[in-house]
Amino acid sequence: MSYALFDDSGKFLAGRVMSQTDASLQIELESGRRVKVKAAHVLLHFEAPEPARLLDQAQALASEVDPALAWEFAPPGDFGFGELARDYFDTKAGPVQQAAMLLGLFQAPHYFRRVGKGVFHKASPETVQAALAAIERKRAQAAQVSAWADELTTGRCPEPIRAQLYRILFKPDKNAAEYKAVVEASRRAQRAPLELLRGAGAVESPYQFHWRRFLYEQFPRGTGFAETAPPDVPGELPLADAQAFSIDDSATTEIDDALSVRGLGQGTVTLGIHIAAPALAIGPDSALDRVARERLSTVYMPGHKITMLPEAVVERFTLGAGRATPALSLYVQVDEANLALTQFDTRIERLTVTDNLRHDQLDQVITEASLRGDAAADYRHAPELAFLFRLAQHLKAERERVRGKPETFTRPDYQFRLDGQAADEPCGDEAVQIAPRLRGAPLDLIVAEMMILANSHWGGWLGTHRVPGVYRSQASLAPGVKVRMGSKPAPHAGLGVSQYIWATSPLRRYVDLVNQWQIVACVRHGQAAALAAPFKPRDASLFSIISSFEATYGAYGDFQHAIERYWTLRWLQQHGTRELEATTMTNGLVRADTLPLVLRCAGTESLPRGTRVRVALQSLDTLTLEAHAALLARLGVEAPSAAADDDEAAQPLALQLAIDVAGDLGAESATEPLAP
């Protein structure tokens, strides 16, 4: 009876020959299935033993074939496996030995190269040596991976894995031994990689984990600056006769904006909105511009910040009290009786700031009652602040009329303060203080409305000069309609203005610096500004800036929210808090009444939105930033307007902070994030 061994797409099969022609054979396999095989794919004809037995014996014998010795026996040039079997085993090598040699050759590709069906060519000595070295490296790596995995599963973290922690978790090289060891240990221990590494001591500090991860992703070359001398403004600028004051937090060093008021009691008041003017000295494509464009924004977090510009440059242009500083000023003529805005004038000048007022020192002093004259106003610039507050309320009402509904801020923002900080950056163990600051407080309202006025006016002014800028727009207040960035003016429904740009924080945001370049061109060149401005209509580089800024600014914001959530959880731990009062949202989420905290609470899934509850904290994890609670009691139902302020989509809790979204005003009206 005739049998045949054949190649079926790299797999060797054998069976009984049923019929045969010059081109093909019909072969019956041991399973009874019949296959048609091309004659060229048949490697060996034999009479005995039976096919299944031949394959079993050949496999066993192939494991004994020494590829190095077979390579020595192999002739130069091309050769068949049967030929080498006769040289290696015996001159009368039968079907089993020949099949064993065939299998052995296939299992040693580093020694033999296949050049045809059953035909091979021996590799050069150099190729063999290199292949063997690679095999040895692979074997050594496998041994190292296994050893590291053993350590991880027993609760110890090898130093090479500790050093590659962030790469392994967030941007892994899947061929690296460190990554393979974590995957293998995770499989063995049936634990998630982060949980496994944490248990093995790779994560020594949750705070440092969040901080170093952020630096790894956003500042891989570090946060320092090269030595840079602050540039000077070319030419002599006129000195403004306005006496201006700024309003910021005490920790603010990048003072971008200041205000002035002249002519009170004379019928027409001159309002000055003054913005720091680094664009006068930092040119597009200069060394400092490249630094700012790489960073795109200052990064804020409790107890620390990473500035967009070097400290010396910030110090040169910040609107600090007691000195004349370059400024881009918008002067607005205001009818003192009806608060109508009658004239706008933009100037480049030097500005003397007389006072840097501070929110944290004055928010409890400069109250709505004192500004209205219903209480004593024992503070500097009281008449000017009273006028600005009246104007701010008027501007807000006008925006709300256009907007179609009032802006409601029923929840406060929060300020974080760290005690006992000795280093340049927090270590994560400092005592943290969290204090509320209600949005819409008088000083907040004054600054917000004046900045909205300047940004809206300058956005329109660029449009009249046919100069592109970086605009923010929102088509409507319908749910899901987001704020977009573009190069052309368009309405911002969330703010109730015809157009809106960011131009009032050029020390802290790159798009503000870009817009300031464009505004300066309009001041200097008038109707010829479209030709003189750094960025022309449909400028590809401007679109690139917009795209990069949105992605980077979003990443910075996510980090700020996450690290504020870390400090909120630390506050709960430090105070031993076990219970909270909260308000239900959706899908089993609740919002703490007195902390910036959203967490999942078992037992609230079926409660109506806006239900006030008391909850018991069950778990807090400062590494994953997860917090869980259980319902203790219902306390009542919150006012509908407050509950309606929770209409954002719930965000994932792990490694994220649930973000408040109340239109775009919270971001647009702030001169700086509340964290210092």
C-alpha positions as CSV (number, residue, x, y, z in Angstrom):
1,M,0.0,0.0,0.0
2,S,1.4,3.4,-0.9
3,Y,1.5,6.3,1.4
4,A,2.7,10.0,1.0
5,L,3.9,12.8,3.3
6,F,3.0,16.3,2.1
7,D,3.2,19.9,3.0
8,D,-0.1,21.5,3.7
9,S,0.7,25.3,4.1
10,G,3.6,24.6,6.4
11,K,1.9,21.7,8.3
12,F,3.1,18.2,7.5
13,L,0.4,15.5,7.0
14,A,0.5,11.9,5.8
15,G,-2.0,9.6,4.4
16,R,-2.9,6.7,2.0
17,V,-2.7,7.4,-1.7
18,M,-6.0,6.7,-3.4
19,S,-5.2,7.8,-6.9
20,Q,-2.5,9.7,-8.7
21,T,-1.9,11.7,-11.8
22,D,1.1,13.7,-13.0
23,A,-0.3,16.9,-11.4
24,S,-2.1,15.7,-8.2
25,L,-2.9,13.0,-5.8
26,Q,-6.0,12.0,-3.9
27,I,-4.9,11.2,-0.4
28,E,-7.0,9.7,2.4
29,L,-6.1,11.0,5.9
30,E,-6.3,8.8,9.0
31,S,-9.6,10.7,9.9
32,G,-11.1,9.4,6.7
33,R,-11.2,12.8,5.0
34,R,-9.9,12.8,1.5
35,V,-7.9,15.7,0.1
36,K,-6.5,16.7,-3.2
37,V,-2.8,17.4,-3.1
38,K,-0.6,18.9,-5.8
39,A,2.2,16.6,-6.8
40,A,4.7,19.3,-6.1
41,H,3.6,19.4,-2.4
42,V,4.4,15.7,-1.9
43,L,7.7,15.4,-0.1
44,L,8.0,11.6,0.5
45,H,6.5,8.4,-0.8
46,F,6.7,5.4,1.5
47,E,5.3,1.9,2.0
48,A,5.7,1.6,5.7
49,P,5.1,2.3,8.5
50,E,1.5,3.6,8.5
51,P,1.2,7.4,8.3
52,A,0.1,8.1,11.9
53,R,2.9,5.9,13.2
54,L,5.5,7.5,10.8
55,L,4.6,11.0,12.1
56,D,4.8,9.9,15.7
57,Q,8.2,8.2,15.3
58,A,9.5,11.1,13.2
59,Q,8.5,13.7,15.8
60,A,10.2,11.7,18.6
61,L,13.4,11.2,16.5
62,A,13.4,14.9,15.3
63,S,13.8,16.0,18.9
64,E,17.1,14.1,19.0
65,V,18.5,15.8,15.9
66,D,21.4,18.1,16.8
67,P,21.0,21.1,14.5
68,A,24.7,22.1,15.0
69,L,25.9,18.7,14.0
70,A,23.4,18.5,11.1
71,W,24.7,21.9,9.9
72,E,28.3,20.4,9.9
73,F,27.1,17.5,7.8
74,A,25.1,19.6,5.4
75,P,26.7,20.1,2.0
76,P,27.3,23.6,0.5
77,G,24.6,24.8,-1.8
78,D,21.0,23.5,-1.9
79,F,20.2,20.0,-0.7
80,G,17.2,17.9,0.1
81,F,16.2,16.6,3.5
82,G,16.6,13.0,2.4
83,E,20.1,13.7,1.3
84,L,21.0,15.1,4.7
85,A,19.2,12.3,6.5
86,R,21.5,9.8,4.7
87,D,24.6,11.7,5.7
88,Y,23.4,12.3,9.3
89,F,21.7,9.0,10.2
90,D,22.8,6.3,7.8
91,T,23.3,5.8,4.1
92,K,20.1,3.7,4.2
93,A,18.0,6.1,6.1
94,G,14.4,5.1,5.8
95,P,11.1,7.1,5.7
96,V,11.1,7.7,9.5
97,Q,14.7,9.1,9.5
98,Q,14.0,11.2,6.5
99,A,10.8,12.6,7.9
100,A,12.6,13.3,11.2
101,M,15.3,15.2,9.4
102,L,12.6,17.2,7.5
103,L,11.0,18.2,10.9
104,G,14.4,18.9,12.4
105,L,15.3,21.3,9.6
106,F,12.1,23.2,10.0
107,Q,12.7,23.5,13.7
108,A,16.2,25.1,13.2
109,P,15.6,28.1,10.9
110,H,18.7,29.8,12.3
111,Y,20.8,27.0,10.8
112,F,18.9,26.2,7.6
113,R,17.0,28.4,5.1
114,R,14.2,26.9,3.1
115,V,14.6,27.5,-0.6
116,G,11.9,25.1,-2.0
117,K,9.6,22.2,-1.2
118,G,11.9,19.9,0.9
119,V,15.0,21.8,-0.3
120,F,17.2,23.8,2.1
121,H,20.4,25.8,2.2
122,K,22.7,26.0,5.2
123,A,23.2,29.4,6.8
124,S,26.6,31.1,6.9
125,P,28.7,30.8,10.1
126,E,28.1,34.5,10.8
127,T,24.3,34.2,10.4
128,V,24.3,31.1,12.7
129,Q,26.4,32.9,15.3
130,A,24.1,36.0,15.3
131,A,21.0,33.8,15.5
132,L,22.4,31.8,18.4
133,A,23.3,35.0,20.2
134,A,19.7,36.3,19.7
135,I,18.3,33.0,21.0
136,E,20.5,33.3,24.0
137,R,19.4,36.9,24.6
138,K,15.7,35.8,24.3
139,R,16.3,32.9,26.7
140,A,18.0,35.3,29.2
141,Q,15.2,37.8,28.9
142,A,12.6,35.1,29.5
143,A,14.5,34.1,32.6
144,Q,14.7,37.7,33.8
145,V,11.0,38.2,33.1
146,S,10.2,35.1,35.1
147,A,12.4,36.2,38.0
148,W,11.0,39.7,38.1
149,A,7.5,38.3,37.9
150,D,8.3,36.1,40.9
151,E,9.4,39.1,42.9
152,L,6.3,41.1,42.0
153,T,4.0,38.3,43.0
154,T,5.7,38.1,46.4
155,G,5.3,41.8,47.1
156,R,8.7,43.2,46.0
157,C,9.3,45.5,43.1
158,P,12.6,45.1,41.2
159,E,14.4,48.4,40.7
160,P,14.4,48.4,36.9
161,I,10.6,48.1,37.0
162,R,10.3,50.9,39.6
163,A,12.4,53.1,37.3
164,Q,10.1,52.4,34.3
165,L,6.8,52.6,36.3
166,Y,5.2,55.4,34.2
167,R,6.3,54.0,30.9
168,I,5.0,50.6,31.8
169,L,1.6,51.9,32.9
170,F,1.0,54.6,30.4
171,K,3.2,54.4,27.3
172,P,4.5,50.8,27.4
173,D,7.1,49.2,25.1
174,K,5.5,45.8,24.9
175,N,8.7,44.2,23.9
176,A,10.5,45.4,27.0
177,A,11.3,42.8,29.7
178,E,10.0,45.2,32.4
179,Y,6.6,45.4,30.8
180,K,6.5,41.6,30.1
181,A,7.3,40.9,33.7
182,V,4.4,43.1,35.0
183,V,2.0,41.4,32.5
184,E,3.2,38.0,33.6
185,A,3.0,38.8,37.3
186,S,-0.5,40.3,36.8
187,R,-1.6,37.1,35.1
188,R,-0.2,34.9,37.8
189,A,-1.6,37.0,40.7
190,Q,-4.9,37.8,39.0
191,R,-4.5,41.4,39.9
192,A,-4.6,44.6,37.9
193,P,-1.2,46.0,37.0
194,L,-1.6,49.2,39.1
195,E,-2.9,47.3,42.1
196,L,0.0,44.7,41.7
197,L,2.7,47.4,41.5
198,R,1.2,49.3,44.4
199,G,1.2,46.2,46.5
200,A,4.9,45.6,45.6
201,G,5.9,49.1,46.8
202,A,6.5,50.6,43.3
203,V,4.1,53.5,44.2
204,E,5.6,55.1,47.3
205,S,3.4,58.2,47.3
206,P,0.0,58.6,45.6
207,Y,0.6,62.4,45.2
208,Q,4.0,61.8,43.6
209,F,2.4,59.2,41.4
210,H,-0.1,61.8,40.0
211,W,2.6,64.5,39.8
212,R,5.3,62.4,38.1
213,R,2.8,60.9,35.8
214,F,1.8,64.4,34.6
215,L,5.4,65.4,34.2
216,Y,6.1,62.2,32.3
217,E,3.3,62.9,29.9
218,Q,3.4,66.7,29.5
219,F,6.9,67.7,30.5
220,P,9.3,64.8,29.7
221,R,12.3,67.2,29.5
222,G,11.5,68.8,32.9
223,T,9.8,72.0,33.9
224,G,12.9,74.3,34.1
225,F,13.7,77.1,31.7
226,A,17.0,77.8,29.9
227,E,18.7,81.0,31.1
228,T,16.7,83.8,29.4
229,A,17.1,87.5,29.9
230,P,13.8,89.3,30.0
231,P,13.4,91.3,26.7
232,D,12.9,95.0,26.6
233,V,10.1,96.8,24.8
234,P,11.6,98.6,21.8
235,G,11.1,102.4,21.7
236,E,9.6,104.7,24.4
237,L,6.0,104.3,25.3
238,P,3.8,107.1,26.6
239,L,3.0,107.1,30.3
240,A,-0.7,106.7,31.1
241,D,-2.2,109.2,33.5
242,A,-4.6,106.6,34.8
243,Q,-4.0,105.3,38.4
244,A,-4.9,101.6,38.1
245,F,-5.4,98.8,40.6
246,S,-5.5,95.0,40.1
247,I,-7.7,92.4,41.8
248,D,-6.2,88.9,42.3
249,D,-5.4,86.3,45.0
250,S,-2.4,86.9,47.2
251,A,-0.5,84.0,45.6
252,T,-0.9,85.4,42.1
253,T,2.4,86.4,40.5
254,E,1.2,86.7,36.9
255,I,-0.9,89.8,37.3
256,D,-2.3,90.2,33.8
257,D,-5.0,92.8,34.3
258,A,-5.8,96.0,36.1
259,L,-8.6,98.6,36.1
260,S,-8.9,102.3,36.4
261,V,-11.7,104.8,36.7
262,R,-11.6,108.5,36.0
263,G,-14.1,111.3,35.9
264,L,-16.6,110.2,38.6
265,G,-19.2,112.8,39.2
266,Q,-18.6,114.5,35.8
267,G,-21.3,112.8,33.8
268,T,-18.9,110.8,31.6
269,V,-16.6,108.2,33.2
270,T,-13.5,106.8,31.6
271,L,-13.1,103.2,32.4
272,G,-9.6,101.7,31.8
273,I,-9.1,98.0,31.3
274,H,-5.3,97.4,31.3
275,I,-3.6,94.2,30.2
276,A,0.0,93.3,30.7
277,A,1.7,93.5,27.3
278,P,4.5,90.9,26.8
279,A,3.6,90.9,23.1
280,L,5.4,94.2,22.8
281,A,8.7,92.5,23.5
282,I,8.2,88.8,22.7
283,G,8.1,88.4,18.9
284,P,6.6,85.6,17.0
285,D,9.2,82.8,16.4
286,S,11.5,84.3,19.0
287,A,13.2,82.0,21.6
288,L,10.7,83.1,24.2
289,D,7.8,82.5,21.8
290,R,9.0,79.0,21.2
291,V,9.1,78.4,25.0
292,A,5.5,79.7,25.4
293,R,4.2,77.8,22.4
294,E,5.6,74.6,23.7
295,R,3.9,75.0,27.1
296,L,0.8,76.9,25.8
297,S,-0.4,77.7,29.4
298,T,0.5,78.0,33.0
299,V,-0.4,74.8,34.9
300,Y,-2.2,75.4,38.2
301,M,-2.5,73.1,41.2
302,P,-2.8,73.6,45.0
303,G,0.5,74.7,46.4
304,H,2.4,74.9,43.1
305,K,2.3,76.0,39.5
306,I,4.3,75.6,36.3
307,T,4.4,78.9,34.5
308,M,4.2,79.3,30.8
309,L,7.0,81.9,30.8
310,P,10.2,82.1,32.8
311,E,10.0,83.9,36.2
312,A,12.2,86.8,35.1
313,V,9.9,87.5,32.1
314,V,6.8,87.3,34.2
315,E,8.4,89.7,36.7
316,R,9.3,92.1,33.9
317,F,5.7,92.3,32.6
318,T,3.4,91.6,35.6
319,L,1.3,94.6,36.7
320,G,2.9,94.9,40.1
321,A,2.2,97.9,42.2
322,G,4.6,100.9,42.3
323,R,6.1,100.8,38.9
324,A,5.4,101.7,35.3
325,T,4.8,98.6,33.2
326,P,4.0,98.1,29.4
327,A,0.3,97.6,29.0
328,L,-2.3,97.3,26.3
329,S,-5.2,99.5,27.5
330,L,-8.8,99.7,26.5
331,Y,-10.5,103.0,27.4
332,V,-14.2,103.0,27.5
333,Q,-16.3,106.2,27.8
334,V,-19.3,105.4,30.0
335,D,-22.4,107.6,30.6
336,E,-22.5,107.9,34.4
337,A,-26.2,108.1,34.5
338,N,-27.4,105.3,32.3
339,L,-24.1,103.3,32.0
340,A,-24.2,103.4,28.2
341,L,-20.9,102.7,26.5
342,T,-20.3,105.5,24.1
343,Q,-16.7,105.2,22.9
344,F,-13.8,102.7,22.8
345,D,-10.1,103.5,22.4
346,T,-7.2,101.0,22.5
347,R,-3.7,102.3,23.3
348,I,-0.2,100.9,23.9
349,E,1.4,102.7,26.9
350,R,3.2,102.4,30.2
351,L,0.9,102.0,33.1
352,T,1.5,102.8,36.8
353,V,-0.4,100.4,39.1
354,T,-1.0,101.9,42.5
355,D,-2.4,98.9,44.4
356,N,-2.6,95.1,44.0
357,L,-5.9,94.3,45.8
358,R,-6.3,90.7,47.0
359,H,-9.4,88.6,47.0
360,D,-8.6,86.6,50.1
361,Q,-7.9,89.7,52.1
362,L,-10.9,91.8,50.9
363,D,-13.7,89.5,49.9
364,Q,-15.2,89.8,53.4
365,V,-14.6,93.5,53.5
366,I,-15.7,94.7,50.0
367,T,-19.3,93.5,50.2
368,E,-22.3,94.2,48.1
369,A,-23.8,96.3,50.9
370,S,-20.6,98.5,51.1
371,L,-20.5,98.9,47.4
372,R,-24.2,100.0,47.3
373,G,-23.6,102.5,50.1
374,D,-25.7,100.6,52.7
375,A,-22.6,99.9,54.8
376,A,-19.3,101.6,55.6
377,A,-16.7,101.4,52.8
378,D,-13.5,101.6,54.7
379,Y,-11.1,100.5,51.9
380,R,-9.1,102.1,49.2
381,H,-10.7,102.9,45.8
382,A,-14.1,102.6,47.3
383,P,-15.8,105.1,44.9
384,E,-14.2,103.5,41.9
385,L,-15.1,100.0,43.0
386,A,-18.7,101.1,43.7
387,F,-19.0,102.4,40.1
388,L,-17.4,99.3,38.7
389,F,-19.8,97.1,40.6
390,R,-22.8,99.1,39.3
391,L,-21.4,98.8,35.8
392,A,-20.7,95.1,36.2
393,Q,-24.3,94.4,37.3
394,H,-25.5,96.4,34.3
395,L,-23.3,94.6,31.8
396,K,-24.3,91.2,33.3
397,A,-27.9,92.1,33.0
398,E,-27.4,93.1,29.3
399,R,-25.7,89.8,28.6
400,E,-28.4,87.8,30.3
401,R,-31.0,89.6,28.2
402,V,-29.1,88.5,25.1
403,R,-28.5,85.1,26.6
404,G,-32.2,84.6,27.2
405,K,-31.9,83.4,30.8
406,P,-30.0,84.4,33.9
407,E,-26.7,82.9,34.9
408,T,-27.2,81.0,38.1
409,F,-24.3,80.0,40.3
410,T,-25.7,78.0,43.2
411,R,-22.4,76.3,44.2
412,P,-19.2,77.9,45.2
413,D,-15.7,77.5,43.8
414,Y,-13.1,76.3,46.3
415,Q,-9.7,77.5,47.2
416,F,-7.0,75.1,48.3
417,R,-4.2,76.2,50.7
418,L,-1.4,73.9,51.9
419,D,0.2,74.4,55.3
420,G,3.8,73.5,56.2
421,Q,5.1,73.5,52.6
422,A,8.8,73.7,52.7
423,A,9.9,72.6,49.3
424,D,9.3,74.2,45.9
425,E,6.5,71.7,45.3
426,P,4.2,69.8,47.6
427,C,5.1,66.3,48.8
428,G,1.5,65.3,49.3
429,D,1.4,65.1,53.1
430,E,0.8,68.7,53.9
431,A,-2.2,69.8,55.9
432,V,-4.7,71.1,53.4
433,Q,-7.3,73.8,53.9
434,I,-10.3,74.0,51.6
435,A,-12.4,77.2,51.7
436,P,-15.4,78.1,49.5
437,R,-15.6,81.2,47.3
438,L,-19.0,81.8,45.8
439,R,-18.9,82.6,42.2
440,G,-20.4,86.1,41.5
441,A,-19.1,87.7,44.7
442,P,-18.6,91.5,44.1
443,L,-14.9,91.5,43.3
444,D,-15.3,88.4,41.1
445,L,-18.2,90.0,39.3
446,I,-16.3,93.2,38.7
447,V,-13.2,91.5,37.2
448,A,-15.3,89.0,35.2
449,E,-17.5,91.6,33.5
450,M,-14.6,93.9,32.7
451,M,-12.6,91.1,31.1
452,I,-15.7,89.9,29.2
453,L,-16.2,93.5,28.0
454,A,-12.5,93.8,26.8
455,N,-12.4,90.3,25.2
456,S,-15.7,90.8,23.4
457,H,-14.8,94.3,22.1
458,W,-11.3,93.3,21.0
459,G,-12.8,90.3,19.2
460,G,-15.1,92.5,17.2
461,W,-12.3,95.1,16.6
462,L,-10.1,92.4,15.0
463,G,-13.0,91.5,12.8
464,T,-13.5,95.1,11.6
465,H,-9.8,95.1,10.6
466,R,-10.1,91.8,8.9
467,V,-7.4,90.4,11.2
468,P,-7.9,86.8,12.3
469,G,-7.7,85.8,16.0
470,V,-8.4,82.9,18.3
471,Y,-12.1,83.1,19.0
472,R,-14.3,81.1,21.4
473,S,-17.9,80.6,20.3
474,Q,-21.0,78.7,21.3
475,A,-23.9,78.3,18.8
476,S,-26.6,77.9,21.4
477,L,-27.4,77.0,25.0
478,A,-29.0,73.7,23.9
479,P,-27.7,70.7,25.8
480,G,-24.6,69.2,24.2
481,V,-23.6,72.4,22.3
482,K,-20.0,73.0,23.3
483,V,-17.7,76.0,23.1
484,R,-15.5,75.8,20.0
485,M,-12.3,77.6,19.1
486,G,-11.8,79.1,15.6
487,S,-10.2,82.0,13.8
488,K,-13.3,83.9,12.9
489,P,-15.8,85.9,15.1
490,A,-19.0,84.1,16.0
491,P,-21.6,84.5,18.7
492,H,-21.0,83.0,22.2
493,A,-24.4,82.1,23.4
494,G,-23.2,81.0,26.8
495,L,-21.9,84.5,27.5
496,G,-24.5,86.4,25.5
497,V,-21.9,88.3,23.4
498,S,-21.6,88.7,19.6
499,Q,-18.0,87.4,19.6
500,Y,-15.4,86.5,22.2
501,I,-11.6,86.0,22.3
502,W,-9.2,85.3,25.1
503,A,-6.8,88.3,25.2
504,T,-6.6,89.3,28.9
505,S,-4.2,86.7,30.2
506,P,-1.1,86.9,27.9
507,L,1.3,85.9,30.7
508,R,-0.6,82.7,31.4
509,R,-2.2,81.5,28.1
510,Y,-0.6,81.3,24.7
511,V,-3.7,82.1,22.7
512,D,-4.0,85.4,24.7
513,L,-0.5,86.3,23.6
514,V,-1.3,85.4,20.0
515,N,-4.4,87.6,20.2
516,Q,-2.4,90.4,21.7
517,W,0.0,90.4,18.8
518,Q,-3.0,90.8,16.5
519,I,-4.5,93.6,18.5
520,V,-1.1,95.4,18.7
521,A,-1.0,95.2,14.9
522,C,-4.4,96.9,14.7
523,V,-3.3,99.7,17.0
524,R,-0.1,100.4,15.1
525,H,-1.3,99.9,11.5
526,G,-5.0,100.6,11.5
527,Q,-6.8,99.4,8.4
528,A,-3.4,98.1,7.1
529,A,-3.2,95.7,10.0
530,A,-4.4,92.7,7.9
531,L,-1.1,92.9,6.0
532,A,1.1,93.7,9.1
533,A,-0.4,91.2,11.6
534,P,1.8,88.1,12.4
535,F,-1.1,85.8,11.4
536,K,-3.0,86.3,8.2
537,P,-6.5,84.9,7.3
538,R,-6.5,81.2,6.7
539,D,-3.0,81.0,8.2
540,A,-2.2,77.3,8.7
541,S,0.0,78.0,11.7
542,L,-2.9,79.7,13.5
543,F,-5.0,76.6,13.1
544,S,-2.1,74.5,14.4
545,I,-1.9,76.7,17.5
546,I,-5.7,76.4,18.1
547,S,-5.5,72.6,17.8
548,S,-2.4,72.3,20.1
549,F,-3.8,74.7,22.6
550,E,-7.2,72.9,23.0
551,A,-5.5,69.5,23.5
552,T,-2.9,70.8,26.0
553,Y,-5.2,73.1,27.9
554,G,-7.6,70.3,28.3
555,A,-4.8,68.0,29.6
556,Y,-3.7,70.7,32.1
557,G,-7.3,71.2,33.3
558,D,-7.8,67.5,33.7
559,F,-4.6,67.3,35.9
560,Q,-5.7,70.3,38.0
561,H,-9.1,68.7,38.6
562,A,-7.5,65.4,39.5
563,I,-4.9,66.8,41.9
564,E,-7.7,68.9,43.5
565,R,-9.6,65.7,44.0
566,Y,-6.5,64.2,45.6
567,W,-6.4,67.1,48.1
568,T,-10.1,66.8,48.8
569,L,-9.7,63.1,49.7
570,R,-6.6,64.0,51.8
571,W,-8.7,66.6,53.6
572,L,-11.3,63.9,54.4
573,Q,-8.5,61.6,55.7
574,Q,-6.8,64.4,57.7
575,H,-10.1,65.4,59.4
576,G,-11.2,61.8,60.0
577,T,-14.5,62.6,58.3
578,R,-16.9,59.6,58.2
579,E,-20.1,61.3,57.1
580,L,-21.1,64.0,54.6
581,E,-24.2,65.8,53.6
582,A,-24.7,65.7,49.9
583,T,-27.1,66.2,47.0
584,T,-28.1,63.5,44.6
585,M,-27.2,63.7,40.9
586,T,-27.8,60.8,38.5
587,N,-26.8,57.2,38.2
588,G,-26.0,56.8,41.9
589,L,-23.7,59.9,42.1
590,V,-23.9,62.5,44.8
591,R,-22.2,65.9,45.2
592,A,-20.9,66.9,48.6
593,D,-22.5,70.1,49.9
594,T,-19.4,71.7,51.3
595,L,-16.5,70.1,49.4
596,P,-15.6,69.9,45.7
597,L,-16.4,66.2,45.6
598,V,-18.6,63.9,43.5
599,L,-18.7,60.3,44.5
600,R,-20.8,57.2,44.0
601,C,-23.2,56.4,46.8
602,A,-25.0,53.0,47.1
603,G,-28.7,53.4,47.8
604,T,-29.3,56.7,46.0
605,E,-29.8,55.2,42.5
606,S,-33.6,55.6,42.7
607,L,-33.8,58.9,44.4
608,P,-34.8,62.0,42.5
609,R,-32.1,64.4,41.4
610,G,-31.7,67.2,43.9
611,T,-32.5,65.1,47.0
612,R,-30.4,66.1,50.0
613,V,-28.9,63.1,51.8
614,R,-26.5,62.1,54.5
615,V,-24.0,59.5,53.4
616,A,-21.4,57.4,55.2
617,L,-18.0,57.2,53.5
618,Q,-16.9,53.6,52.9
619,S,-13.7,53.9,51.0
620,L,-11.3,56.6,49.8
621,D,-8.3,55.9,47.5
622,T,-5.9,58.7,46.8
623,L,-4.1,56.7,44.2
624,T,-7.1,55.8,42.0
625,L,-9.0,58.9,43.2
626,E,-12.1,56.8,43.8
627,A,-14.5,57.4,46.7
628,H,-17.5,55.4,47.6
629,A,-20.3,56.0,50.2
630,A,-23.6,54.5,51.3
631,L,-26.9,56.2,52.0
632,L,-27.6,56.9,55.7
633,A,-30.7,59.2,55.5
634,R,-32.8,61.5,53.3
635,L,-32.7,65.1,54.4
636,G,-35.2,66.7,52.0
637,V,-35.3,68.0,48.5
638,E,-33.1,70.9,47.2
639,A,-34.6,73.9,45.5
640,P,-35.2,73.2,41.8
641,S,-32.8,75.9,40.6
642,A,-30.0,74.3,42.6
643,A,-30.8,70.9,41.3
644,A,-30.9,72.1,37.8
645,D,-27.3,73.3,38.1
646,D,-26.3,69.6,38.1
647,D,-27.2,68.9,34.5
648,E,-23.8,67.9,33.4
649,A,-23.1,64.3,32.3
650,A,-21.5,62.3,35.0
651,Q,-17.8,61.8,34.5
652,P,-15.9,58.5,35.3
653,L,-14.5,58.6,38.8
654,A,-11.3,56.6,38.4
655,L,-8.4,59.0,37.9
656,Q,-10.7,61.8,37.1
657,L,-12.6,64.5,39.0
658,A,-16.2,65.0,38.1
659,I,-16.1,68.4,36.4
660,D,-18.8,71.1,36.9
661,V,-20.0,72.5,33.6
662,A,-22.3,75.4,33.9
663,G,-22.1,76.8,30.4
664,D,-18.7,78.4,29.7
665,L,-18.9,81.3,32.2
666,G,-16.9,79.5,34.9
667,A,-13.9,79.4,32.7
668,E,-14.4,82.6,30.8
669,S,-15.0,84.9,33.8
670,A,-12.1,83.8,35.9
671,T,-8.9,85.8,35.7
672,E,-7.1,82.8,37.0
673,P,-8.0,79.4,38.3
674,L,-8.7,79.6,42.0
675,A,-5.9,77.2,42.9
676,P,-2.7,79.3,43.3
